[in-house]
Amino acid sequence: MSQQANIAATQRLGEAVNSGNLDVLHEVFAPNVIDRDPGSDQLPGPEGFIQFFTGFRAAFPDLSIGVEQMVADDDNIAIAYTITGTHQGDFLGIPATGRPIKARGVQIARFEHGQIVERWGSSDQLGILQQLGVNPIAAT
């Protein structure tokens, strides 16, 4: 597939997460996708991403992901993104605080046939916890 098809898949991923229409992730991720940075208790394959984002959207129903920078070659796309949302449900055992969050992250995805087959990512989970009023260092 072309670089443009991979960019379109990346855009569909963002639109799916932002809208909550997570069934689209079956089209974006290959059935045997490898997540190099899975969430805790995340299932394998597209179902794992659906599970993860369902939980994240339950905690932050107004979750929004915005791509700040994208770099692409024929097989890989790297994005730097910002997530925003309002904490309205349980997140990592933390009950809703009503507080807004804003955090940055990076994802690198490798594509085959217009689907993500391997993904690496990192987001500022510590920053999110601090914005929710949790001091994870003091809790240890």
N, C-alpha and C positions, 0 to 999 in steps of 0.2 A: 504494500500500500504506500501511498505517498505521504510526504511530510504534511500536506494539507489535510489528509484524512486523519492523521494522528492528532493534529491540532484541533480538528473538529471533535474528535473523541474526548479530548481534554476539556473542551468547552462544554460538551454534553455532561461530563462529570460534574463540573461546577454548577451548571444549571440544575442538575438532578439534586445535588446537595442543597442548593439554595431554595428550591421549590418543595423539597420533600418527596418528589417523585422518584424514589430510590430504585424502583424496578428497572429503570434505565441502566443501572449499573451492571445488569446481566449482559448488556450490549457493549459496555465500555471495557469491562474486565474479561479476559479469557477465562474459561472454566477452571484452568489449572494455574491461575495467576499466583505468583509468589510475592508475599508481602514481607519485605525485609525488616519492617518496623511495625509489627502488628500491635493493636491495642491489647490490654489484658483480657484474656479469655476470648479473643477474637477467633471466630471460626475461619477455616480456610476458604479460598475461592471468593467469588462475587458475594456469596451469602455473608461472609465475614465482614465485607465492607458495608453491606446493607445493615447488618447487625450493629456495627460500630456507629454509623451515621444515624441510625434510628435512635440509639441511646443518646448520642450527642445532641440531636435535634429535640429529644424529649427534655433535656436539661436546658437547652437554649432554643426555644421554638422559633425565634426570629433569626437564627443562625444565617450568616451571610459570609460567603467566601469571595474575595476579590483578588484577581491575579494582578500583581504589581509588575512582574517581569517574566518573560518567557524566552527561553533559548531552545532551539530545536535543530536536530539534524534528521537524517532519513529514518532513524530507528528510535530516537530518544527525545524526550521533552523534559526540560527542567523548568519549574516555575517557582517563583517566590510569591507568596500570597499573604493576605491579611484576613483574619477571621474576626467577626464581630458578633455580638449577641447579648441577650439579657438572660441572666441565670434565673430560670423560672421552674426548674425541676432538679431532682437529685443528680449530682455530678460527682463521681468518685466518692460516694458516701456523704457528700456535703449537701444538706437540704437547701432549697431555693433561698437565695439572698435578695433577689431583685436587682442585683448589681450588674452593670454593663461590663463586658470584657472586650478587649481588643488585643490580638496577639498575631505574631508573624510566624510563618513557617516556610519550609522548602520541601518540594517533592521532585523526585526524578523518576521518570517512568520509561521503561523500555517497551516498545511496541512490536507486534507481529500481526500482520493482516488487519491493521486498524484497531487492535485491541491491546490493552495493557497486559503484558505477560509477567512483568517484574516491576516492583515499585519500592523505592526507598523514600523515607520522609522523616521530617522532624518539625515539631512545633513547640512553642514556648509554653509547655504545660506548667512549669514553675510560675511563670508570669501570670497565667490564668488563675492559679491557686492564690497567688498574692492579691490579685484584683478582687477575688472573692472573700478576702479577709483572712485567709489561712496562711499561717507561717509554718510550712512543712519542716523547716529546720528545727524550730522549737518543739515540734511534735515528736521528734526522735529521741 
